[in-house]
Amino acid sequence: MTPAAGSPALRGIGFAVLAGACFVCMQAAAKAGTEAGYPAVQVVWARFTLHLAALALLMPHRLGALFRTGRPALQTLRGGFLVASTACSFAALELLALPEMTVITFVAPLFTMALAVLWLRERVGARRWAAAFVGFAAVAVAAGPDGLTANAGVVLALGMALFYALYQVATRALRHAAPAPTALFYAALAGAVATSAAAPFFWREPDLAGWGLLALPALFGAVGQYVLIRAYETAPAGLVAPFMYIEFVWSVGLGLAVFGFLPDGWTLAAAAIIIASGLYIRHRERSAPCSSD
């Protein structure tokens, strides 16, 4: 049965695709910042602190309300997952090209599906498991015959994937606890507090252009986080997660346009597998309820 236009499943998928685009833009901006000489710790600090400052400026009359949530401990933990994921991501980008890091982190949807089953007791059907594993297999294809070199960048990218999966599932668990602005506030607060203690030891004074560059990850990260929250508010985690594979398409385009990184044939083959995986899941939505297949 085909979901009607505007159905929760389709809206969740749309939000997931948009979130992926925003997060790749955030990573590209972060990589540009580190390549401009700003330490990764400072870039992470700017991503969350400027995000928090924007919320305070745009919604000063609502700051008290943003603190109120039914599950403050889990909101704070969820923010911690995002901080850890972002820190691993920005550090990895100092060592890896944007498409390389993205393809390694495709283990995140697989982690998310497993965590959704264990934590949220969601049902994930065999076909979606298969599609997720096919997307994950693209990591091996992108590596090519020589494989990916085991280094700190790969370890950091895998750490980013794990923490990001925890963040996604926590987002789904909190979908009824508080509105999206509250979740954005807690994530920004956790990140600003956690990084402010370390940032002074790595600080490089930015000029006006530097502040603009540091503001971009905060902008893209905030928008991406908001639409990801909306995705998990409207559709099951097991359905949303595989569509994050489309991030790879965005990362290839930005990697070429901004950094001049031209993907090889193995990388393009991986992109084809990822797109096919997402299209297959969409096809299954035409014939099976998203909660069981």
N, C-alpha and C positions, 0 to 999 in steps of 0.2 A: 504494500500500500504506500503511495507516494505522500510524504508529508505536505500539508498545505503550505502555500507561501506564507511566511510570517510565523510558522509554527515554532515552538521552543527549540526543537532539534535544529532547524535551519538557522535560527537566530544564533544559537550557541556556536554552530560551525562558522558562521560569518564573523562573530566576535573573535573566535580563535584565530582565523586567518588574519584579521586586522591586527590582533595582538602580536602575532608573529612578525608582521611587517614592522610594527613599532619597535619591537625588541631588537630586530636586526639593525634598524636605524640607530638605536641606543648604543649597540655594540660598535657600530661603525664610528659613531661620534666619540665613544670612549677610546677606541684604537687611535683615532686621529689625535685625541688629547695626549695619550701616552707617547705617540710618535713626535708630538710637539715638545716633549720634554717634561710633561707633568707626571709625577709618580702615580701609580695605580691607586694607592691609598687616597691621594688627594682627589682623584677623579671619582672614586666611590663616595668620598665625603660630599663632594659637590652634588652628586646624583641625588642623595637623600636630603641633605641640608637645604639645598635650594628648593627641592620639592616641598619640604616642610614649610619653608618661608613663604612659598607661593600659596599654600593652603591658608596660612595665617593672614596673608594680605587679602586673599579673595573671599575668605569666609571668617572674618574676625568675630562676628556675632555668633558663630556656630562652634567655636573651639570647645566650649564647655560641653556641648551636646556630642561632639565627636569623641570625647573620652568615654561616654556611656556606651557600654556594650554588655550583652548577656554573658560573654565568655572572655573577659579581659586577658586571662592567662594564655588562652589559645591564640587570641589576636596578637599578643606580644611574641609568642613562639613562632607564629606564622611570619611576622615581620623579621624575626631572626633568621628563618629559612631564606627569606628573600635577600637579606644582607649577605649571608654566606654565599648564596648563589651568585650574586652580583660581584662580590669580591673575587671569587674563583674565575668568573667570566672575564673580568677586566684584566686580571693578572695573566690569564691564559692568552689573551689577545696581544700581549707583549711578545709572545713566543710563537704564535700561530697566525696564519692567514685567516681572514674572516670565514671563508667557506670551509676551511679545514676544521676550525673549532666547531662550527655549526654541525657538520656531519658527524663529528665525534659525539656531540651532545644529543644525538638522536636516540640514545638509550633512555632519555628522559620520559618519552611517552610510554615506553615499556615499563619503566619503574612506576609511572603514574597509574597504569592499569593494575599492576600488581598491588600497589598500595591502596587503590580504590576498592579492590576486592577484600583486602585484609582489614582496612581501617573503616571504610564506609559500607562494607557488605554489598557493594554494587555487583550486579550480574554483567559479565562481559562474555559475549558469545564466542564460539570457536572461530568464526570468520573474522571478527575484529582482532582476535589474538593473532591469527595468521597474517592479517594485513600489517599489524604492528611489527611482527617478526620480519616480514619482507622489507619494511622500511628500515628496520635495524640492520638487515643484511647489507643495505647500501653503504654502511660504514666500511665493510670489507671491500666492496667494489670500489669505493672512492680511494681506498688506500693503494689500489693497484697491485701489481705483482710484487713490489718490494715491501709493501706494508708501511704502516705509519711508524715513524721512529719513536720508540719509547722515550719520553722525556718529561720534564716537569710540566710543559704545556698540555700534554695529553692527560696527565694526572689531574691537573687543575680543571680541564674541560669535563672530565668524568665527574669530578666533585661538584662542578656547577650543575651537571645533569641530575645528580642525586638530590641536591638541595632544592633544585627547581621543582622536581617531582613532589617532594615533601610540601613545598609551598603551594603547588596546584591542588593537592588533595586537601590540605588544610583550608584552602579557599572554598572548596566544595563543602567541607564540613561546617564552615561558618556562614553559609549562604543565607540562613535565617536568623543569624545572631545580630546582625547590624547591617545598615545600608552600605553601599560601596564607598561613599566618602569617609566613613569611619574606618573601614579597612585600609584605605589609602593613608589616612592619618597615622594609624598605628604602625604601618610599614615604614613611613617616612620618619616617625619618631624613633623607632628602634634603630634604623640605619644612621640617623644623625647622632644619636647618643653613642652608639657603638664605635663610630669612626672618628668622632671629635677628639677622643682621647689619643688616637694614634696620628691623626693628620698633622699636628704641629711638628712632629719629628721628621716629616718628609716634605714639608711645605716648600713650594716654589711660588714666589709672588707673581700672580697673573697681571698682565696689562688688560686693557679694555677688551681687546680681541680674545685674549685668553679666557676672561670671564664668560664671554659669549660661547666659546667652545666648551667650557665646563658646564654651561647651562643646558646644552643640547641633550646630554644623557638624562638629565632630570626631566626635561620636557617629554622626550620620547618614552622614558621609563614610566612616568606618571600616567600618560595616555594609554600605554600598553597594559599597565597593571589594571587600570580601570576597566578596559574592555575585556581583559582576561577574567576579572571578577564577574563581569556580566555574563561571560560565556559559561562559567561554572554555576551561576545562578539559574541559568535557563536550560542546561542540558547536562546529562551524566558525564562524569570525568572520563569514563571509558570511551565515550563517543567523541568528546572534544579533543582528547590528547593526540590521536593520530594525525589530526589536521595541522598540528604544529609542525609536522614535517615540511610544510610548504615554506617554512622559514628558510630552507636551503635555497629555494629559488630567489628569494629576496637577497640572501647573503652573496650569491654568485653575482647578481646584478650590481650590488653596491661594491663588492670587492673589486670588480672590473672598473666601475665608473670612478670610484674614489681613490683606490690604491693601485690600480693598474694590474691586478692579479687576474691572469687569464686562466680559467680552469682547464685542465687537460681532459682527455677523452674518458678516463676513469671517473673523474668528478661529474662529467655530464651524464655518463651512464647511471651513476648513483641518483642524479636528479630525475632521470626518467623513471627509475624504480620507485622513487618517493612519490612522484606525481601519480603513477599508476596505482600505488597503494591507497592514496587518498581518494582517487576516483572510484576504486573498488568499494571502499567503505561507503561512499555516497550512493553507489549502486545498490548496496545491501539495504540502505535506508528506504529504498523504493519497495522492498519486498518483505522486510522483517521489522518488528518493533525495536526501537533503539535500546530498550532496556534488556533485551535478551539475545541480541545477535550483533 
